[in-house]
Amino acid sequence: MNHSWVEVDLGVLVENLRLLQARLGGQAALMPVLKANAYGHGALDVGRRAQEHGSNWFVTAHLQEALGLKPAVDGARILVMGVVPPSAVETLVAQDIIPIITSEEHAVALNAEAGAHGLKLPVHVKLDTGMGRLGFTWLEADAVLPRVCALPNLDIQGVCSHFAAVDPEDPERAAPQLERFRHFRALLERQLDRRLFAHIASSRAFLHVPDGLFDAVRIGILLYGYGAGAFQRELPVRPALQWKTRVIQVKSVPADFPVGYYSTWRSSQPTDIATIALGYDDGYLRALSNKGHVLIRGARRPVVGRVSMNWITVDCGPESGVRVGDEVVLIGRQGGEEVWADELAGQCGTIAYEILTCIHPHLERRYLG
Ligand SMILES: Cc1ncc(COP(=O)(O)O)c(C=O)c1O
């Protein structure tokens, strides 16, 4: 018996993809971001379905993810946004997986390895235009990029960057990064005397920085149905992932009954406490202790007491009728009620991305749609 499982409605994902493609209107390519197991949804199934609906570029964080994904999306190109080691050069070329180059040292090492195998390695140049994470910083790029462009075994095909801040209240925050990106893209194109495939926008920039689309957008969270914010009416993406389990014990307790480690919750009246076999080991964050809600028998029920490693406890109210075996929705919809990852994120001071990617990858994924 599965303690808990994840249901992914691929039909909903396809609808989200279509909405996003329609909004892009052919202005730029849409590259689904499938890192972190497609934000918990399952990279292979999401990738396969997206490819059937026109996606021919995918994005991962790590080489390992790209290698796992490749057989499912054969024929598509995969861009790895992390740092790949030089030892991977032959594999990259053989599998049509495109790495980014992030520093001169990295570029030189990849160039040497490609040369040693008589290969020319397609790469995208990653510019750090203000994120301070990966890539050539805008401070060094003027001096360094001409040398990188001269490396004979690298085939520089693209240029990319990532916004640190896209603030709908303050659109100007993205402007310096956009400006630097334009500048260094132009510099690279002059040096190489060719047009490059340029991409900087992820979901928020796609919505809020219309000048930032270039040749492609790397879309993650919107594809998974979150993050549309003020655009929700015109871009009605929907969450595709639900997380479910079943009640394993119900006890009727008197008033002032202690629940969970250190008795952080006590019943204020006689009530039914349902126990569920899932905890922070499965990715149900401990920060949801005494805060989260689950759905049982179509009603919202508060998580009471501390979330422990493998079990949580829920206050179902007096004479609730809740029984062992009842389905519990941790993320999703039941009856007229809904609990989605952004609600849980708000309750524990994080973002929907973390709620989704923390769901343990080994939990069974069931695909619908
Ligand atoms: C480099 C890069 N590109 C694109 C994305 C996708 O972002 P989003 O899910 O906000 O669309 C991410 C997400 O973390 C990222 O790190």
Ligand as a Chemical Component Dictionary entry (heavy atoms), coordinates in Angstrom:
data_LIG
# 
_chem_comp.id                   LIG 
_chem_comp.type                 NON-POLYMER 
_chem_comp.pdbx_formal_charge   0 
_chem_comp.three_letter_code    LIG 
# 
loop_
_chem_comp_atom.comp_id 
_chem_comp_atom.atom_id 
_chem_comp_atom.alt_atom_id 
_chem_comp_atom.type_symbol 
_chem_comp_atom.charge 
_chem_comp_atom.model_Cartn_x 
_chem_comp_atom.model_Cartn_y 
_chem_comp_atom.model_Cartn_z 
_chem_comp_atom.pdbx_ordinal 
LIG C1 C1 C 0 18.137 29.572 -14.666 1  
LIG C2 C2 C 0 16.666 29.384 -14.515 2  
LIG N1 N1 N 0 15.881 29.568 -15.586 3  
LIG C3 C3 C 0 14.543 29.417 -15.516 4  
LIG C4 C4 C 0 13.936 29.040 -14.337 5  
LIG C5 C5 C 0 12.441 28.881 -14.298 6  
LIG O1 O1 O 0 11.844 29.795 -13.417 7  
LIG P1 P1 P 0 10.275 29.854 -13.240 8  
LIG O2 O2 O 0 9.870  28.572 -12.608 9  
LIG O3 O3 O 0 10.075 31.006 -12.309 10 
LIG O4 O4 O 0 9.667  30.041 -14.578 11 
LIG C6 C6 C 0 14.710 28.856 -13.201 12 
LIG C7 C7 C 0 14.063 28.470 -11.946 13 
LIG O5 O5 O 0 14.521 28.392 -10.868 14 
LIG C8 C8 C 0 16.122 29.031 -13.295 15 
LIG O6 O6 O 0 16.918 28.853 -12.241 16 
# 
loop_
_chem_comp_bond.comp_id 
_chem_comp_bond.atom_id_1 
_chem_comp_bond.atom_id_2 
_chem_comp_bond.value_order 
_chem_comp_bond.pdbx_ordinal 
LIG C1 C2 SING 1  
LIG C2 N1 SING 2  
LIG C2 C8 DOUB 3  
LIG N1 C3 DOUB 4  
LIG C3 C4 SING 5  
LIG C4 C5 SING 6  
LIG C4 C6 DOUB 7  
LIG C5 O1 SING 8  
LIG O1 P1 SING 9  
LIG P1 O2 DOUB 10 
LIG P1 O3 SING 11 
LIG P1 O4 SING 12 
LIG C6 C7 SING 13 
LIG C6 C8 SING 14 
LIG C7 O5 DOUB 15 
LIG C8 O6 SING 16 
# 
